[in-house]
Amino acid sequence: MSSPVTYDAIVVGSGITGGWAAKELTENGLETLLLERGRPVEHGKDYVGEHKTDWELPYRGWGDRQLYEKDYQVQSHCYAFGEDTRHFFVKDTEHPYQHDSDKPFRWIRGYHLGGRSLMWARQCYRWSDLDFEANARDGFGVDWPIRYADLAPWYHYVESFIGVSGQAEGIPQLPDGRFLPPMEMNCVEHAVRERIGAAFSGRVMTIGRTAVLTQPHRGRAACHYCGPCHRGCSSGSYFSSLSSTLPAAVATGKLTVRTHSIVQSVLYDEEKDRAVGVRVIDAVSKEAVELYARVIFLCASTLGSTQILLNSTSPRFPDGLANSSGALGHYLMDHTFQAGATAEMPGFEDQYYHGYRPNGTYLARFRNVDEPHPDFLRGYAFQGGAWREGWWRGAREPGLGAELKQALREPGPWMMNLGGFGECLPRYENYVELDHENPDAWGIPQLEVHCTWSDNEDRIRQDARETAAEMLEAAGGRDILTYDRGAPPGFCIHEMGTARMGRDPETSVLNGWNQAHDVPNLFVTDGAAMASTACQNPSVTYMALTARACGHAVAEMKRGNL
């Protein structure tokens, strides 16, 4: 009998971090197997809803509500879910998980090649030492084993490859990056930026920093502002695994891609004290197979990677692989959002804009930057933008018949929104565990999530509402409405933690290289690794951490340490 094939590396997951791991490992000469639990997707060809108009869809864009209620109770809440994108989301009935009845958690997922990189919001903001030092400064959470200086060259490396458009502002708590030309703010956004800056010291609103090209870049076309980004982008104008990192990995000739491959567990050899491979269940046939490699990268998403580790037990690790600390599964976090304010902005009725800019504005964190706030730790930032209301306002305005239709031919008032994205503290009592009594269709124990907001997150949301209204008033807004839609954890789709990095093996799962303290050839580089959340969108930080970890793994393999 022939011996099984052993790869240099196995990468689990093909999304934002899995694509980067595949690219870096193959470009460094490693024969790499990429495992994706979902179906294959071909860039461009399989973006079947990309440019369909509402009248081409069976439900004219509104979707089959009965189907949504039956099969997509969680996924249908996502901003990117719709009749034209449903194929990019899992059926909740086929991929169940559990949560406490009084603590809802929305786990938004897409199981296909490219993962959620096909429908992400593309916002890219570097973290600063205000974020990497936060746990050590206020004592809430373990100290990050890295600082901004460790990650800065990797941010630069990643941004140079993916293409991030943005404006340099010189804000210490929001470091500038390697930017393509920024997208243009509209007239109201320019005015709001100037008025907020004049009224409040240290509050800077800028155009969003986004992985959408404003000029051709590495063979990908500049964005043409067509609008429906979350349906897939066949021109490659926004970064995804399918448009960028996976083609680069394929070009090396060293990548093997295997879809419909659900990783049940990581195989651990106690004599070697190493991970030696993974056990995979075929999603279609449900047959199991073991695949082997010298190094393992888990990039299956925060909860996906942790589910695999918790299910990887042995005499040495009865509570999950690399879990001698007991931290695995704990310190689950997300960002608070959907709390802020909107206002009508008078005085610009003679101005309009063209196209569907796939980006908004960003107002950098200003709380707990120079002076401590008496009511809460950490801080928040605002994402938003200005727009003119269109014909859809007729659903709420008075009127009837031809007179109403004629009025709706003209654009409505200018509106401005500021929505807060707040930091979540790492708390042990926010955790996931395996529900062994309820396995999924492939015999794998479902995840059970226990997570809720603390008083600190509640106070952040309250302050975000108040300061949003305060700034909109100073900017000349009227009819200001504050809101808090009560978004539960998970819904921001920035879930983090559960296999955190740290300096001490007794309190953390990973070291400063995203390498398991207990199992040196095992790396976790997705959101599970995060020791805190900051308030910035985390994806570009995941990418930088992944590229850095791959560089370290390759160097250690060359030294013979792995």
Summary of the structure (lengths in Angstrom):
residues: 562
radius of gyration: 23.5
end to end distance: 27.2
largest distance: 81.8
contacts: 1959
relative contact order: 0.18
helix: 26%
strand: 22%
